[in-house]
Amino acid sequence: MLKSNQNHLKNMLSASLIALSLLSPLSIHTAQAANNMSNTQISPFQLVQITQNIKLNMAQRNLSANEKNLYRKLYDIANNTPSLYNPAIQSPTEQYEHIRKQIRQQFVTVKQLAAQTYGSNAQQKNLLATNAFILIYYDALSRKNPNFYWPNLGVFVANDVRSNYALTFSLSNALDPLKLSNSQNIMIAGKNIPTLQNTIMQANQALIQGQADVMADIGGLSILHQHYDSAELATVLSPYGANLRKAFLLQKVADEYAKSKGNTDKQFKRLATDAAIGFGIHEQEKILQPMWDQALMRDFAKINDFILSLSLENVGLRGDIFIGVNKFKLIFTPYLIIRAPLSATNLASLQDRIAIARNGFTVLNEWKSNPAYSRWIPIYQSQIGQGEGLYEPIGAR
């Protein structure tokens, strides 16, 4: 009887964790453990605790008055991008470095404001606040420079990363009762609970740093584009990479079209999308690939790819992009999700990530011309840009 109950509880945990892994990359470690319980030492009661605590931690909450005040401050900082440009600096290259330096300083300020709100030890909430700043910033860049398309998709991609933070924090916090009861004897996937939790936090710290680095770079490029000719930028910024040069040459074509025929028809949108894909390739190669080259992220990508191959694409992070605000809440408006190409599943692969980004930009551009979807996309972006209804797991701390 005891064995039967234990198997039933193991099945419950397996189902719960596999459901999480549909959206979360780092919960894959634990989903694999649920499928291979021989590496797990855990009692039936503790299995019930995990299942219940995951659900409790994943519940979405509303912001407090202090948090709303914090988000207003983040909004003010993100929407003050014109102040980053220094007219006394004549060289585009020096201006680029100056703007990126100023944005990195903004991140320092954001982290200080978050620590004042949550306390310096609230790592999860502080990280989510940094991500909220990135989301708000991308919306600001999109509105202030509408001919520079990269932030249009970037805001939704960054929001999908936020959903990953919410899920992995919920999983990590759900393990706390096990750690408190007997951290040395309890093992999941061959790891004790503190090690598993530390892996999740380290990976999330790497992800948020990658997000911040991309935003500082894209912010610099977008602001430069407002003050210099794209052809000139293609030349002077070529030392930063051949793909950046190609992207600005594509942007130049879009800019010239906009001057003569405006920026509202399908042809301009296609040209601006081509340029955005070019900038995306640059970001993937120069900014994000060093992050994915870290052993921690490479190992995660290999495990993710392995599980995808076993589950016929049903389990694991696939690079899908949710065009919306919060998929953990009940949604009465169109549920828009851009599915990643089936052949692009290895997130450590530069080419796979480029394929995902190319597909994302292309589909988003098509949807903006679709009467059924087009009106909702700017609404979703505006809500994200206001910091409204974002992923806020109740268990984050």
Backbone torsions as a table, in degrees:
resi	resn	phi	psi	omega
1	MET	NA	-44.7	179.6
2	LEU	-61.7	-42.1	179.8
3	LYS	-64.1	-39.4	178.6
4	SER	-62.9	-44.5	178.9
5	ASN	-64.1	-38.9	-179.1
6	GLN	-64.9	-42.3	178.0
7	ASN	-63.3	-38.7	178.6
8	HIS	-62.6	-43.2	-179.5
9	LEU	-68.0	-36.1	177.0
10	LYS	-63.5	-39.2	177.6
11	ASN	-64.4	-37.8	177.3
12	MET	-61.1	-46.8	179.8
13	LEU	-63.2	-42.8	-179.5
14	SER	-59.3	-46.4	-179.6
15	ALA	-62.5	-41.4	-178.8
16	SER	-64.2	-45.8	-175.8
17	LEU	-74.0	-33.5	176.2
18	ILE	-65.7	-37.9	176.6
19	ALA	-61.3	-40.7	177.1
20	LEU	-63.0	-40.9	-174.4
21	SER	-69.9	-12.9	174.3
22	LEU	-60.0	-28.1	-176.4
23	LEU	-117.5	-15.2	-169.1
24	SER	-119.6	124.3	-179.4
25	PRO	-68.9	-42.4	-170.6
26	LEU	-83.3	-12.7	173.5
27	SER	-76.6	-5.2	178.6
28	ILE	-59.4	-37.5	179.7
29	HIS	-55.1	-44.8	-177.0
30	THR	-78.3	-32.5	175.6
31	ALA	-62.5	-38.3	177.7
32	GLN	-64.1	-38.8	178.3
33	ALA	-63.4	-37.9	179.9
34	ALA	-64.6	-29.4	178.5
35	ASN	-85.5	-12.6	-178.2
36	ASN	-134.2	72.1	-170.7
37	MET	-70.4	-8.4	178.5
38	SER	-65.5	-21.1	177.7
39	ASN	-91.9	5.9	-174.9
40	THR	-118.2	130.8	175.4
41	GLN	-114.9	106.3	-173.4
42	ILE	-159.0	145.7	-177.4
43	SER	-88.1	160.8	177.4
44	PRO	-57.4	-40.9	-179.8
45	PHE	-62.6	-40.5	-179.6
46	GLN	-69.2	-31.5	175.5
47	LEU	-63.1	-41.2	177.4
48	VAL	-63.8	-40.9	179.0
49	GLN	-58.8	-44.5	-179.6
50	ILE	-60.7	-49.3	-177.5
51	THR	-58.8	-45.0	-179.4
52	GLN	-67.8	-41.4	-175.7
53	ASN	-72.2	-31.4	174.7
54	ILE	-60.5	-46.8	-179.8
55	LYS	-62.1	-42.9	-180.0
56	LEU	-64.5	-43.7	-177.1
57	ASN	-70.1	-28.3	-177.8
58	MET	-80.8	-14.4	-179.9
59	ALA	-56.5	140.1	-178.1
60	GLN	-88.8	144.7	-176.9
61	ARG	-126.0	165.9	174.8
62	ASN	-91.8	155.3	178.9
63	LEU	-74.2	146.9	174.0
64	SER	-78.3	172.0	178.5
65	ALA	-61.0	-40.9	178.9
66	ASN	-64.8	-38.3	179.6
67	GLU	-69.5	-38.2	176.5
68	LYS	-62.2	-38.4	176.7
69	ASN	-64.6	-40.5	176.4
70	LEU	-60.4	-46.6	-178.0
71	TYR	-65.2	-32.7	175.3
72	ARG	-64.5	-38.7	177.3
73	LYS	-66.2	-40.4	177.4
74	LEU	-62.8	-39.7	178.8
75	TYR	-62.2	-44.0	-179.4
76	ASP	-62.7	-41.1	179.3
77	ILE	-66.1	-47.1	-176.3
78	ALA	-65.0	-30.6	-176.8
79	ASN	-93.6	13.8	178.2
80	ASN	-108.8	33.0	-176.7
81	THR	-62.3	-31.4	179.6
82	PRO	-57.6	-27.9	-178.4
83	SER	-71.3	-14.1	-177.9
84	LEU	-76.9	-23.8	179.9
85	TYR	-79.8	130.2	-179.5
86	ASN	-108.9	106.4	-177.1
87	PRO	-64.6	-16.1	179.1
88	ALA	-76.1	-16.1	179.2
89	ILE	-91.1	117.8	-176.2
90	GLN	-88.7	-35.0	-176.3
91	SER	-74.5	125.9	177.0
92	PRO	-59.3	-37.1	-180.0
93	THR	-65.3	-45.1	178.2
94	GLU	-65.4	-37.0	177.8
95	GLN	-63.6	-41.7	178.5
96	TYR	-58.9	-48.0	179.7
97	GLU	-66.2	-37.7	179.2
98	HIS	-62.7	-46.7	-177.7
99	ILE	-65.0	-44.5	179.9
100	ARG	-62.3	-37.8	177.6
101	LYS	-63.8	-41.3	179.4
102	GLN	-65.0	-38.7	179.0
103	ILE	-67.1	-40.7	177.1
104	ARG	-61.8	-34.7	176.6
105	GLN	-68.4	-33.9	175.7
106	GLN	-61.0	-38.3	178.0
107	PHE	-63.0	-36.7	176.5
108	VAL	-61.3	-44.3	178.6
109	THR	-62.7	-42.7	179.9
110	VAL	-60.7	-44.2	179.9
111	LYS	-64.6	-35.7	177.4
112	GLN	-66.7	-43.0	178.8
113	LEU	-63.9	-40.2	179.0
114	ALA	-65.0	-41.9	179.5
115	ALA	-64.9	-34.5	176.8
116	GLN	-66.8	-30.7	-178.8
117	THR	-82.3	-44.6	-172.0
118	TYR	-105.7	-18.9	-171.4
119	GLY	97.6	148.1	-174.2
120	SER	-68.2	-20.2	-178.2
121	ASN	-89.0	-5.7	-178.7
122	ALA	-84.1	71.4	-172.8
123	GLN	-59.3	-42.4	-175.7
124	GLN	-67.6	-46.9	-179.8
125	LYS	-67.3	-37.2	178.1
126	ASN	-64.6	-39.1	178.1
127	LEU	-65.6	-42.2	178.5
128	LEU	-63.8	-34.6	177.2
129	ALA	-66.4	-39.6	176.9
130	THR	-62.9	-41.9	177.1
131	ASN	-63.8	-40.0	178.6
132	ALA	-60.1	-39.5	177.3
133	PHE	-60.4	-42.0	178.8
134	ILE	-62.8	-43.7	179.4
135	LEU	-61.6	-47.0	-179.5
136	ILE	-63.5	-37.2	-178.4
137	TYR	-65.7	-44.4	-179.4
138	TYR	-62.0	-39.7	176.8
139	ASP	-62.4	-41.5	179.4
140	ALA	-62.8	-44.1	178.7
141	LEU	-61.6	-40.6	-179.2
142	SER	-63.3	-41.4	-179.0
143	ARG	-73.5	-37.6	-175.2
144	LYS	-80.8	-19.8	178.4
145	ASN	-139.3	73.3	-172.4
146	PRO	-66.0	-16.1	179.0
147	ASN	-84.8	-8.0	179.0
148	PHE	-103.0	102.7	-163.2
149	TYR	-83.0	-15.8	-171.2
150	TRP	-53.3	-46.0	-177.7
151	PRO	-63.1	-19.1	-178.7
152	ASN	-59.8	-40.5	175.2
153	LEU	-90.6	-34.0	-176.8
154	GLY	-55.3	-35.8	-178.5
155	VAL	-65.2	-36.2	-179.4
156	PHE	-78.8	-35.0	175.9
157	VAL	-63.7	-45.4	179.2
158	ALA	-62.9	-31.8	177.9
159	ASN	-71.9	-33.7	175.2
160	ASP	-65.4	-36.3	175.5
161	VAL	-63.6	-36.3	177.5
162	ARG	-61.7	-39.2	178.3
163	SER	-62.1	-33.6	176.7
164	ASN	-66.2	-41.4	176.2
165	TYR	-58.9	-45.5	-178.3
166	ALA	-59.6	-43.1	-178.1
167	LEU	-69.5	-46.4	-176.1
168	THR	-71.1	-34.3	174.4
169	PHE	-64.2	-39.3	179.5
170	SER	-63.6	-42.0	177.4
171	LEU	-64.2	-47.2	-178.5
172	SER	-59.9	-45.2	-178.0
173	ASN	-70.4	-28.3	177.9
174	ALA	-67.2	-18.8	-179.0
175	LEU	-85.8	-9.5	-175.7
176	ASP	-55.6	-44.7	179.9
177	PRO	-58.0	-32.3	178.4
178	LEU	-70.4	-40.9	-179.8
179	LYS	-62.9	-39.2	-177.8
180	LEU	-71.9	-30.0	-175.9
181	SER	-80.5	-44.7	-178.4
182	ASN	-169.9	81.2	-171.4
183	SER	-70.8	-24.5	-175.7
184	GLN	-82.4	-37.3	-176.5
185	ASN	-85.6	-24.8	179.6
186	ILE	-83.2	127.1	-179.4
187	MET	-129.8	137.4	173.3
188	ILE	-127.4	122.4	-178.1
189	ALA	56.3	35.7	177.8
190	GLY	77.9	6.7	-178.9
191	LYS	-123.8	144.3	173.4
192	ASN	-75.5	166.5	-172.1
193	ILE	-62.3	-46.1	179.6
194	PRO	-58.2	-38.2	179.6
195	THR	-65.6	-43.1	179.0
196	LEU	-63.3	-43.8	179.3
197	GLN	-65.3	-38.8	179.1
198	ASN	-65.5	-37.3	177.3
199	THR	-62.0	-43.4	179.2
200	ILE	-61.8	-45.5	-177.5
201	MET	-67.0	-41.4	179.8
202	GLN	-62.4	-43.1	-179.7
203	ALA	-65.6	-40.1	178.4
204	ASN	-66.7	-35.8	176.2
205	GLN	-64.9	-38.2	177.0
206	ALA	-65.6	-40.1	179.9
207	LEU	-65.2	-43.7	-178.0
208	ILE	-69.2	-33.4	176.4
209	GLN	-67.2	-39.2	175.8
210	GLY	-62.5	-41.8	177.1
211	GLN	-61.3	-43.6	-178.7
212	ALA	-65.1	-39.9	179.9
213	ASP	-64.7	-41.6	178.3
214	VAL	-64.7	-43.0	-177.7
215	MET	-65.0	-39.9	178.0
216	ALA	-62.3	-38.6	-178.9
217	ASP	-72.2	-48.6	179.8
218	ILE	-63.6	-39.1	176.5
219	GLY	-58.9	-44.2	177.9
220	GLY	-62.1	-43.7	-178.5
221	LEU	-67.1	-41.5	-179.3
222	SER	-64.5	-43.2	-180.0
223	ILE	-68.1	-39.8	175.6
224	LEU	-58.4	-42.1	-177.8
225	HIS	-60.8	-25.6	179.2
226	GLN	-78.2	-14.0	-173.5
227	HIS	-121.9	-14.1	-177.5
228	TYR	-130.6	155.9	176.0
229	ASP	-69.9	138.3	-176.5
230	SER	-62.8	-34.8	178.6
231	ALA	-65.0	-39.3	177.0
232	GLU	-64.5	-42.7	179.6
233	LEU	-64.4	-35.4	177.9
234	ALA	-60.0	-34.6	-178.6
235	THR	-80.4	-52.2	-172.1
236	VAL	-73.3	-25.1	-179.7
237	LEU	-96.8	6.0	-179.4
238	SER	-58.4	-30.3	176.4
239	PRO	-61.4	-18.2	179.2
240	TYR	-81.9	-5.8	176.2
241	GLY	142.2	144.3	-179.1
242	ALA	-64.6	-34.0	-178.8
243	ASN	-69.9	-31.0	176.2
244	LEU	-67.7	-40.1	176.7
245	ARG	-60.6	-46.4	179.7
246	LYS	-61.8	-39.1	-178.7
247	ALA	-63.2	-43.1	-179.7
248	PHE	-71.2	-29.3	174.3
249	LEU	-66.8	-38.8	175.0
250	LEU	-66.7	-38.6	178.2
251	GLN	-64.3	-35.1	178.1
252	LYS	-61.0	-41.6	178.4
253	VAL	-61.7	-44.2	178.7
254	ALA	-64.4	-41.1	-179.8
255	ASP	-62.2	-43.4	-179.3
256	GLU	-65.8	-38.4	177.6
257	TYR	-63.8	-42.6	-179.3
258	ALA	-62.9	-35.5	179.9
259	LYS	-64.7	-36.2	-175.1
260	SER	-93.2	-32.9	-173.2
261	LYS	-129.0	2.5	178.4
262	GLY	90.7	176.5	-174.4
263	ASN	-118.8	27.8	-175.8
264	THR	-113.5	-15.5	-176.0
265	ASP	-87.7	171.8	-174.4
266	LYS	-64.0	-34.3	-177.7
267	GLN	-65.8	-44.4	177.7
268	PHE	-62.3	-43.7	-178.5
269	LYS	-60.8	-36.7	177.8
270	ARG	-67.2	-43.1	-179.6
271	LEU	-65.1	-43.6	179.4
272	ALA	-66.8	-33.6	176.6
273	THR	-66.6	-40.9	176.7
274	ASP	-58.8	-41.8	178.6
275	ALA	-65.8	-41.9	179.7
276	ALA	-61.0	-39.7	176.4
277	ILE	-61.1	-40.4	178.0
278	GLY	-62.0	-43.9	177.1
279	PHE	-65.2	-35.8	177.7
280	GLY	-62.6	-40.0	177.5
281	ILE	-61.5	-42.6	178.2
282	HIS	-60.2	-46.0	-178.9
283	GLU	-63.8	-41.9	-179.9
284	GLN	-63.4	-41.2	-175.8
285	GLU	-75.2	-49.1	-170.2
286	LYS	-91.5	-30.1	-174.3
287	ILE	-103.4	-49.5	-172.0
288	LEU	-87.6	-29.1	-178.2
289	GLN	-60.1	-39.9	175.7
290	PRO	-58.1	-34.3	176.8
291	MET	-65.7	-46.1	-178.5
292	TRP	-70.3	-17.3	177.3
293	ASP	-77.4	-11.6	175.7
294	GLN	-64.3	142.8	-177.4
295	ALA	-56.4	-40.4	-179.3
296	LEU	-58.4	-46.5	-176.4
297	MET	-75.7	-33.9	176.8
298	ARG	-64.7	-42.5	179.1
299	ASP	-62.9	-42.6	178.0
300	PHE	-59.6	-44.7	-177.2
301	ALA	-64.1	-37.7	179.1
302	LYS	-65.8	-43.4	178.4
303	ILE	-63.9	-43.4	179.4
304	ASN	-60.3	-45.2	-178.8
305	ASP	-65.6	-38.1	179.0
306	PHE	-63.4	-45.8	-179.5
307	ILE	-65.7	-38.9	177.3
308	LEU	-60.1	-40.0	-177.7
309	SER	-68.2	-29.2	179.3
310	LEU	-82.0	-27.1	-170.6
311	SER	-105.3	12.9	178.9
312	LEU	54.6	45.3	174.8
313	GLU	70.5	12.7	-176.3
314	ASN	-95.0	-18.9	-175.9
315	VAL	-124.6	135.8	176.5
316	GLY	109.8	167.4	179.3
317	LEU	-76.6	124.2	-176.3
318	ARG	-109.9	-3.1	-176.7
319	GLY	86.4	15.7	174.7
320	ASP	-65.7	150.6	-177.8
321	ILE	-121.9	115.8	179.2
322	PHE	-83.6	119.9	178.0
323	ILE	-94.9	83.1	-176.6
324	GLY	-176.0	-168.1	-174.4
325	VAL	-102.9	-52.6	-173.2
326	ASN	-150.5	104.8	-177.4
327	LYS	-80.1	-3.2	176.8
328	PHE	-88.9	-4.5	177.6
329	LYS	-105.0	160.4	176.9
330	LEU	-66.0	126.4	-174.0
331	ILE	-114.0	124.2	178.7
332	PHE	-105.4	-5.4	177.2
333	THR	-99.9	171.6	-177.9
334	PRO	-54.1	132.3	178.6
335	TYR	-92.4	102.8	-173.6
336	LEU	-107.5	122.1	177.7
337	ILE	-140.3	126.3	179.4
338	ILE	-88.6	113.0	-178.9
339	ARG	-76.3	136.0	177.9
340	ALA	-70.3	152.2	175.2
341	PRO	-57.0	139.0	-176.9
342	LEU	-61.5	-26.5	-177.9
343	SER	-85.7	-6.5	-176.5
344	ALA	-111.1	88.7	-175.8
345	THR	-123.7	-13.3	-177.4
346	ASN	-92.1	101.1	-175.0
347	LEU	-69.9	-14.7	175.0
348	ALA	-79.8	-12.5	-179.2
349	SER	-86.5	123.7	178.1
350	LEU	-58.9	-44.0	-177.2
351	GLN	-66.2	-37.0	178.2
352	ASP	-66.5	-41.6	179.9
353	ARG	-67.4	-35.9	176.3
354	ILE	-64.5	-41.2	178.7
355	ALA	-62.6	-40.1	178.3
356	ILE	-63.8	-44.8	-179.2
357	ALA	-66.4	-43.5	179.7
358	ARG	-59.5	-45.1	178.5
359	ASN	-63.8	-40.5	-179.5
360	GLY	-62.6	-47.4	179.3
361	PHE	-63.1	-41.3	-177.4
362	THR	-65.4	-47.3	-178.8
363	VAL	-66.8	-41.9	179.5
364	LEU	-59.9	-41.6	178.3
365	ASN	-62.6	-40.9	178.4
366	GLU	-64.9	-41.6	-179.0
367	TRP	-65.6	-30.5	179.6
368	LYS	-69.1	-13.8	175.5
369	SER	-103.5	3.3	-179.6
370	ASN	-95.9	117.3	-176.7
371	PRO	-56.6	-28.6	-178.2
372	ALA	-73.9	-25.4	-174.7
373	TYR	-112.9	-30.5	-165.6
374	SER	-58.6	-36.8	-177.0
375	ARG	-71.3	-23.5	-175.6
376	TRP	-83.8	-29.7	-174.7
377	ILE	-60.8	-49.4	177.5
378	PRO	-66.0	-28.2	176.6
379	ILE	-65.6	-47.2	178.4
380	TYR	-61.0	-44.1	-178.7
381	GLN	-63.2	-40.9	179.9
382	SER	-63.3	-40.7	178.5
383	GLN	-62.9	-43.6	177.3
384	ILE	-62.7	-42.6	-179.0
385	GLY	-65.5	-20.2	174.8
386	GLN	-93.0	-4.3	-176.8
387	GLY	71.9	27.3	-175.6
388	GLU	-96.3	127.6	173.3
389	GLY	70.4	20.9	-178.9
390	LEU	-67.7	167.1	175.8
391	TYR	-61.7	115.6	179.4
392	GLU	-134.5	83.3	-179.0
393	PRO	-65.3	134.4	-174.8
394	ILE	-64.2	-25.4	-177.9
395	GLY	-86.4	-5.9	-178.5
396	ALA	-62.2	142.6	-178.5
397	ARG	-145.5	NA	NA
